[in-house]
Amino acid sequence: MQITDPTPPTTDASRAAARRQQILAAAAQCFREHGFHGASIAQISKIAGMSAGHIYHYFENKEAIIGAIVAQDLETLLTLTAELRAACNVRNALIERAAEGVLDQLDPASAALKVEIVAEAARNPHVARIVREADEACRRELMVTIRAIRSAAGHDDTPGATADMVEVLAALFEGLLLRTIRNPDLDRRRVAQRIQLAINDLLDQPG
């Protein structure tokens, strides 16, 4: 008689994915509250509600956890750029979705975590490589998106000009991380509207 496994592989995979997310959420909280070096695996395990050994089953160390957090953010951005390029009007879609991006960047919890990761990248070569590789992938996809918008408007930009526009766009959004920490009372809606106008102007600049 054949004995079947009562737990389908998909269930095991789903459970593992849920455990990973549980660990990432706990680690994110610890990194925000204690910083990368102040946060310990013991603290993460306590918040996650699992043993330290269980955490090491999924992640080799804290740097691997940061890698997973950065990879998630990258996946979100890559999905966004794919959706933008699939829109009927890529330019309008970019400007419209920019408002959502502003609100996300101005979220204090999100900002605290991202700033902590970048700060660690400034002193940790391994984390710097993780962050820079993700940034390169982001810039590459944004360049394709910006080039599509500009080409549709009749612009024939050099790769360097497109790269410059992407850097300005990145600076606009990454600067928000510091602004929400320095000035938590800023009007998010008005800032989002101004950044939408700035993006609109940027897309019309000469190459």
N, C-alpha and C positions, 0 to 999 in steps of 0.2 A: 504494500500500500504506500502510495506517495504521500509524503508529509509536506504540506505547504507552509511557507513562512507566514505567520499571521500578521506580520508587519510589512506592508509593501515598501519597496525601496523609495517610492515617492514620499511616503510618510516619514521615513528616516531623513531624507534630504530636507524636507520641510522643517522637521524638528531641529536639525543641525543649523539651518538658516535662521530659525527663530532664536536659537541659543547664541549665534553669532551676533545678531542684532541686539540681544539682551546685554551682551558683553560690551558692544560698541556704545550703547546708550549709557551704561554705567561708567565706562571709561570717559566718555565725553563729559559727564557730570563731574567726575574727579578732576579731569584736566582743567575744566573751567574754575573749579573751586580751589584747587591746590597747585595748579601748574603742572607741567609735564614731570618735572623732577620731584615735586612734592607728592604727586599721586603715586601710590604703590599698588602692586597687584593685589595685596591684601585688602586695601580699601575698595578696589574695583570689584573684587570677589564678594565682599560684604554687600555692596549695593546691588550687584547682579544676583545675589542669592544663590551662589554656587561656590564650590571650592576653588582654591587657586590652581590646583591640579587640573580641574576641568577647563579653566581659562587657558592654561598652557596647552591643552589638547587642541585648541582652536587657533591660538596665537603664540608665537615663539617668545615675544617680548612686547614691551610697550611701543617700540618703534613699528612693529608689525601691526599693532592696533591703529596707530596713526596712518599707516599705509592703507588700511582698509577704510578708514574714515575719508581720506583724500580720494580714494578710488570711488567711493559712493558719490561724493560731490562731483567728480569728473563725469561719472555716468549720467548724473542728472543734467549737467550742462550739455553733454553730447546728445542726449535725448531732446533737449530743448532746441539745439541748433538744427537737428534733423526735422523737427516739427516746424520750425521757422521756414526752412527751405522748401517744405512741402506746402506752405500756405500759398494762396492765390496771389497775395501781395506781400512779398517778403519784408519790404520796408515797413509797411503798416504793422505787420505782425511783430517785428522786432521792437518797434516803439511801444506798441501796446503791452507786450510782455515785459518790457523794461520796468514798468511800474511794479510788477510782482517781484522782480529782482531787487528793486530798491527796498521794498518792505522786508524781504528776506535778509538783506545785508544789514538793515537797521534793527533787526531783532537782537536784543542784548545777549541772549544766550548763544545764538549762532555767532555773533561777532566775537564774544569772549573766547570761544573755542578756536575760531579761525586765526585770531591774533596770537593765541598761545602756540598754535602749530607753526606759524610763520616765525615767531620768536625762537622756537626750538630749531627751526631750519637755519637760523642765522648762526648757530653755534654747533650744530650737529650735522656733519657732512652726509650721513646716511639719510636723515630726514630731509636735508636740503635736496638731495637727489630725487627723493619721492615727490617733493613739492614742485621741483623744477620740471620733472618729466610730465607731471599732470598739467602744469601751466603751459608747457610746449604743446601738448595735445589740445588744450583749450584754445590757444592762440591760432593753431592751425585750422581748427574748425570754424572759428570766428572769421578768419581771413577768407575762407571759402564763402561764408555767408555775406560778408561785407562786399566781396568782389562781385557776387551775384547781384546785389542791390545796386552797386555802382555801375555795373555793366548794363543793367536794364535801363539806367538813366542816361546812358550814352557816354560814360566816363571810361577812359582807357588808362587805368592806373598801373604803375610799376609795382612789383611785389613789395618794394620798400615803402611806397606810399600807403599801400594797404596795411602793411605791418605797423606803420606809425599810427594809423587810425585805430587799429586794434589795441595798441598800447594805451592810447588816450581813453578808449572805452573801458579798458581794464582798470585804469587809474581812477576813473569816475566811480566805478563800483567798489573797488577795494578801499578807496578813501572813506567810504561810508562806514566801514568797520570801525575806524578811529573816531569818526564824528559821533556815532551813537554812544561811544564810551565817554568822550569828552563833553558832549552836549546831549544828554538823554532826553531833554525836553523839546528837542527840535520837532517841527511839524512834518511828519513823515509824508503826508499827502502832498503838501506843497513842494517838498524836496523832490518827490517822485515826478511831479509835473515839470519842474525845472530841468530835471535830468532828461526827461523825454524831449524837451525843447532842445537841450544841448546835443542829444543824439541826432535829432532831426537836422540841426545845423552842421554837425560833423559830417553827415552823409552828403551834404551839398558842397562841402569844401573842395577847392580845386585839388587835383591830384598832384 
